[in-house]
Amino acid sequence: MYIGADLANICNEAALHAAREGKKVIERNDFEIAVERVVAGAAKKANTMAPTEKHAVAYHESGHVLIGWLLKTTCLPLKVTIVPRTGPALGFAQYMPKDKKLLHEEEFDEDLCVMLAGRVAEQIVFNKISTGAQDDLKRATKLAYAQIKQYGMSKTIGLISFPADQQNPRNDDFGVKPYSKRLQRMMDEEAQQRLANAFKRTEKLMTENRAKLDILAEELLKHETLNYDDIVRLIGPSPYPNKQKMDIIEWSDTVSTPKPSTVPPTPESLGGTGKGTAGEGPPSERKNTHFTS
């Protein structure tokens, strides 16, 4: 989700892009490019990735998109690209955020699957792993510990909630553990088990849909960027009807003016009864009625 400052930054970037293109108005495409620039950095004009790296990144990102497409509660993939950026990202996928405040354990478990999908794709296709999943693993580890330590979703650990630490998911805000070494070991084992279960589930689902993974990766290698419509065309719609892209209503600056009626008005259509009673009939014919106390 974006905060006000992010939205302002995106609007500024969209205006700059439109100006560089010589446009007089800012169009939707300018905003799409602005979002990518803010999220992942500007696209590099020269593709410096080696063919083997590009191949690996294509399968990595396709893995994220495929699992996000096939699971029930995950965010809907909107776009995926392997265009190198000025930032550290070699590729990234954009998703439609969830419009809800309360999240359930099933949703967290499926989010873990999407986070691990890039690593799973590398292992299935190349039978080896790379450093490309470092950020994915970091986010997945943080989420697994949050389920246990903050949201009380572990039957083994129980209904507890400890402060969250942005730097180290195992410690609290002040670096002091408010629990025993035994409990820490139990939480570590629980987090590892959750990640292992998510990896196994993702591996099974991706193996069953290997053909779709290959289709996405091959098209991504050809075109470097795929949007929602491309994904639907390549592997079909998501199996869950609730995961559909919302139609965007185009804004029109033309206002339609209703044509005047050619049928003459009647007393009834103007609110009167046609009897000429005080306070009734057409407004121009009504009598001014004065009441005295």
ABEGO torsion letter per residue (X at the ends): XBBAAAAAAAAAAAAAAAAAAGBABBBAAAAAAAAAAAAAEBBBABBABBAAAAAAAAAAAAAAAAAAAABAABBBBABBBABBBABABABBBBBBBBBBABBBAAAAAAAAAAAAAAAAAAAAAAGBBBAAAAAAAAAAAAAAAAAAAAAGABAAAEBBBBBBBAABAABBAAGBBABBAAAAAAAAAAAAAAAAAAAAAAAAAAAAAAAAAAAAAAAAAAAGBBBAAAAAAAAEBBABAABBBBBBBBBBABBBBBBBBABBBBAAAAGBAGAGBBGBEBAAABBBBBBBX
